[in-house]
Amino acid sequence: MTTDRFAAFSFVDRISLRGDDGRVEGCYTVPAGAGRFPASLMAEAVGQLAAWWAMARLDFQWRPVAGLAAATRYHAAVAPGQTLRLEADVARCDAEAVAYGGRAFIDGRLAVELVDCVGPMLPLAEFDDPAALRADFATLCGAGAPAGRFGGVPAPQIETAEAVSGQQRRARLQVPAAGTPLFADHFPRRPVYPGTLLLDALAGLALDVAREALPAAGAGLAVQVVHDVKIRSFTPPGALLDLSVDLIEAADTSVRLKLGARAEGKAVAQARIEIGTGGTR
């Protein structure tokens, strides 16, 4: 095992239960010295747990990639030093797709839940070394990955291009360059910018719009639910993405917005987001 494989963008420390019925449980402790750890990485941890089960089930011939998610509900934020208890339930797993849902808990309290997620399968060898992943999986099912290895993810590099206060944002996201540590895990043979980090960047813009739409709520606003996520294409290192946020509806203490990302005019991702008082950010 090489520890750098677990240091860049891996959020499962140990797999404690792996059932033939699709049930899998594990944990991840955010290192006490970690820098930026956005709430979207809690969802990433649940997805990675389900992916480990699916890859092992298919003898490391196939791996799931980000695809669709009906809903991700945020209930609490995790802080450095805290441990996420992870659960996933895999409903389908074959060479075409994996379908699953899951949850993460902090000290027994529900922190995030994923509903009706689907990840299309692609040949694993295009993304990573199957033998290395088998060894990593054995580590996770045994003694576990080394503690304290993750240092945080970089803040998104966003430049606003157009804004209508309380209504919309248009911005450009500069994806980190090849060689940025996160790509060592995501993925060694085919670096791909994680969909969860793209959604984090979009959520940040959406919060700006929400705070303008509901100035009385201000800093009390937070992401509550992300709906209907569709990741349509891979984003390579160094890409420039055009981001869009549009207000759908505003109530007294919450707003709904539409999110989008495009590269060279082609759709990369889309989702809807609900922001209100309470939540994770």
KOLTI-768058 format. One record per residue (C-alpha): residue number from 0; x, y, z. Coordinates in steps of 0.05 Angstrom, whole numbers. Layout:
residues N
ATOM resi   east  north     up
ATOM  NUM      X      Y      Z
...
//
This chain:
residues 281
ATOM resi   east  north     up
ATOM    0      0      0      0
ATOM    1     24     71    -16
ATOM    2     -3    122     32
ATOM    3     -8    177    -21
ATOM    4    -65    138    -53
ATOM    5   -106    151      9
ATOM    6    -82    222     20
ATOM    7   -110    262    -38
ATOM    8   -184    250    -47
ATOM    9   -204    187     -8
ATOM   10   -257    192     46
ATOM   11   -264    121     72
ATOM   12   -217    101    129
ATOM   13   -244     32    142
ATOM   14   -299    -15    117
ATOM   15   -330    -49    177
ATOM   16   -388    -87    144
ATOM   17   -395   -114     74
ATOM   18   -458   -155     62
ATOM   19   -478   -195      1
ATOM   20   -545   -159      5
ATOM   21   -513    -93    -15
ATOM   22   -506    -65     55
ATOM   23   -438    -34     69
ATOM   24   -415      7    129
ATOM   25   -351     45    144
ATOM   26   -322    107    174
ATOM   27   -280    168    159
ATOM   28   -247    216    207
ATOM   29   -233    286    182
ATOM   30   -161    299    204
ATOM   31   -156    350    260
ATOM   32   -106    390    218
ATOM   33   -145    388    154
ATOM   34   -158    452    117
ATOM   35   -220    462     74
ATOM   36   -270    405     79
ATOM   37   -336    427     47
ATOM   38   -402    393     63
ATOM   39   -404    361     -6
ATOM   40   -347    316     14
ATOM   41   -392    281     64
ATOM   42   -434    260      4
ATOM   43   -370    241    -32
ATOM   44   -352    195     27
ATOM   45   -418    158     22
ATOM   46   -410    151    -53
ATOM   47   -340    124    -46
ATOM   48   -363     73      4
ATOM   49   -416     48    -45
ATOM   50   -363     48   -101
ATOM   51   -316      4    -61
ATOM   52   -372    -47    -51
ATOM   53   -389    -45   -126
ATOM   54   -317    -51   -150
ATOM   55   -304   -110   -105
ATOM   56   -369   -143   -126
ATOM   57   -347   -138   -199
ATOM   58   -276   -162   -184
ATOM   59   -246    -94   -198
ATOM   60   -263    -98   -272
ATOM   61   -311    -39   -271
ATOM   62   -318     25   -231
ATOM   63   -376     73   -223
ATOM   64   -369    146   -241
ATOM   65   -412    205   -221
ATOM   66   -479    205   -256
ATOM   67   -547    220   -226
ATOM   68   -572    235   -156
ATOM   69   -646    248   -141
ATOM   70   -630    285    -76
ATOM   71   -575    299    -26
ATOM   72   -601    326     40
ATOM   73   -555    363     87
ATOM   74   -571    363    162
ATOM   75   -505    379    197
ATOM   76   -434    399    182
ATOM   77   -372    359    200
ATOM   78   -313    393    234
ATOM   79   -239    373    234
ATOM   80   -227    317    284
ATOM   81   -298    290    278
ATOM   82   -315    220    251
ATOM   83   -367    205    199
ATOM   84   -402    138    207
ATOM   85   -419    118    136
ATOM   86   -474     72    110
ATOM   87   -493     54     38
ATOM   88   -546      7     10
ATOM   89   -532    -17    -61
ATOM   90   -596    -36    -97
ATOM   91   -565    -54   -164
ATOM   92   -495    -71   -186
ATOM   93   -474    -97   -254
ATOM   94   -429    -78   -312
ATOM   95   -477    -23   -333
ATOM   96   -490     16   -269
ATOM   97   -493     17   -194
ATOM   98   -554     45   -158
ATOM   99   -551     63    -85
ATOM  100   -571    108    -28
ATOM  101   -535    123     37
ATOM  102   -523    165     98
ATOM  103   -469    194    142
ATOM  104   -475    206    217
ATOM  105   -436    249    266
ATOM  106   -441    226    339
ATOM  107   -505    189    322
ATOM  108   -536    250    288
ATOM  109   -555    246    215
ATOM  110   -509    293    176
ATOM  111   -524    277    103
ATOM  112   -567    229     63
ATOM  113   -564    209    -10
ATOM  114   -628    186    -45
ATOM  115   -633    146   -110
ATOM  116   -562    154   -138
ATOM  117   -540    120   -202
ATOM  118   -468    115   -226
ATOM  119   -454     88   -296
ATOM  120   -399     36   -299
ATOM  121   -336     43   -340
ATOM  122   -275     -3   -347
ATOM  123   -235      6   -283
ATOM  124   -168     -1   -317
ATOM  125   -180     64   -354
ATOM  126   -178    101   -288
ATOM  127   -133     62   -241
ATOM  128    -91      0   -231
ATOM  129   -138    -58   -212
ATOM  130    -84    -93   -172
ATOM  131    -70    -30   -132
ATOM  132   -144    -21   -117
ATOM  133   -151    -93    -94
ATOM  134    -94    -79    -45
ATOM  135   -126    -14    -22
ATOM  136   -192    -51    -11
ATOM  137   -158   -104     31
ATOM  138   -127    -48     73
ATOM  139   -195    -15     84
ATOM  140   -227    -81    103
ATOM  141   -169    -96    150
ATOM  142   -129    -48    192
ATOM  143   -155     13    155
ATOM  144   -121     70    120
ATOM  145    -68    113    155
ATOM  146    -98    167    199
ATOM  147    -90    242    189
ATOM  148    -69    238    116
ATOM  149   -116    289     84
ATOM  150    -98    363     83
ATOM  151   -160    393     51
ATOM  152   -183    414    -18
ATOM  153   -167    480    -52
ATOM  154   -220    534    -52
ATOM  155   -253    541   -121
ATOM  156   -222    594   -166
ATOM  157   -284    631   -189
ATOM  158   -289    697   -227
ATOM  159   -358    729   -232
ATOM  160   -375    749   -303
ATOM  161   -447    776   -293
ATOM  162   -493    785   -234
ATOM  163   -565    808   -222
ATOM  164   -573    818   -148
ATOM  165   -617    765   -116
ATOM  166   -633    735   -184
ATOM  167   -574    704   -220
ATOM  168   -499    694   -227
ATOM  169   -455    679   -286
ATOM  170   -383    660   -269
ATOM  171   -322    621   -293
ATOM  172   -289    566   -254
ATOM  173   -216    550   -266
ATOM  174   -207    476   -253
ATOM  175   -141    460   -217
ATOM  176    -83    439   -261
ATOM  177    -57    369   -271
ATOM  178    -11    352   -213
ATOM  179    -58    381   -161
ATOM  180    -59    329   -105
ATOM  181   -133    311   -110
ATOM  182   -121    280   -179
ATOM  183    -75    227   -148
ATOM  184   -138    192   -123
ATOM  185   -188    219   -175
ATOM  186   -160    185   -217
ATOM  187    -87    163   -227
ATOM  188    -94    141   -300
ATOM  189   -148    190   -321
ATOM  190   -153    253   -278
ATOM  191   -224    278   -270
ATOM  192   -248    339   -231
ATOM  193   -296    311   -178
ATOM  194   -370    327   -188
ATOM  195   -377    340   -114
ATOM  196   -326    397   -118
ATOM  197   -362    426   -179
ATOM  198   -427    425   -140
ATOM  199   -392    458    -81
ATOM  200   -370    515   -127
ATOM  201   -441    522   -153
ATOM  202   -469    520    -82
ATOM  203   -423    578    -62
ATOM  204   -450    621   -118
ATOM  205   -522    600   -101
ATOM  206   -511    622    -29
ATOM  207   -489    691    -54
ATOM  208   -553    698    -94
ATOM  209   -595    672    -35
ATOM  210   -565    722     13
ATOM  211   -582    778    -35
ATOM  212   -653    752    -44
ATOM  213   -664    745     31
ATOM  214   -620    798     63
ATOM  215   -654    792    131
ATOM  216   -632    719    136
ATOM  217   -560    735    117
ATOM  218   -508    688    146
ATOM  219   -563    642    174
ATOM  220   -576    614    104
ATOM  221   -547    546     87
ATOM  222   -553    491     35
ATOM  223   -609    443     54
ATOM  224   -622    399     -7
ATOM  225   -590    389    -76
ATOM  226   -640    357   -125
ATOM  227   -637    325   -193
ATOM  228   -561    324   -202
ATOM  229   -538    303   -271
ATOM  230   -464    299   -287
ATOM  231   -462    295   -363
ATOM  232   -388    293   -379
ATOM  233   -318    288   -349
ATOM  234   -280    352   -333
ATOM  235   -204    346   -341
ATOM  236   -152    384   -302
ATOM  237   -142    456   -324
ATOM  238   -210    463   -357
ATOM  239   -249    528   -355
ATOM  240   -323    520   -338
ATOM  241   -380    570   -346
ATOM  242   -425    568   -284
ATOM  243   -496    592   -279
ATOM  244   -543    603   -220
ATOM  245   -615    626   -231
ATOM  246   -668    639   -178
ATOM  247   -730    596   -186
ATOM  248   -770    618   -126
ATOM  249   -760    657    -61
ATOM  250   -802    649      3
ATOM  251   -795    683     71
ATOM  252   -737    639     95
ATOM  253   -716    597     36
ATOM  254   -700    600    -38
ATOM  255   -697    550    -95
ATOM  256   -647    559   -151
ATOM  257   -625    524   -216
ATOM  258   -551    507   -224
ATOM  259   -512    494   -288
ATOM  260   -442    484   -314
ATOM  261   -418    484   -386
ATOM  262   -351    474   -421
ATOM  263   -342    504   -491
ATOM  264   -417    511   -497
ATOM  265   -432    438   -479
ATOM  266   -470    418   -415
ATOM  267   -427    388   -361
ATOM  268   -473    387   -301
ATOM  269   -540    412   -276
ATOM  270   -580    410   -211
ATOM  271   -630    447   -168
ATOM  272   -614    471    -98
ATOM  273   -655    492    -37
ATOM  274   -624    541     11
ATOM  275   -656    563     76
ATOM  276   -644    578    149
ATOM  277   -607    521    182
ATOM  278   -566    468    146
ATOM  279   -492    459    135
ATOM  280   -458    522    110
//
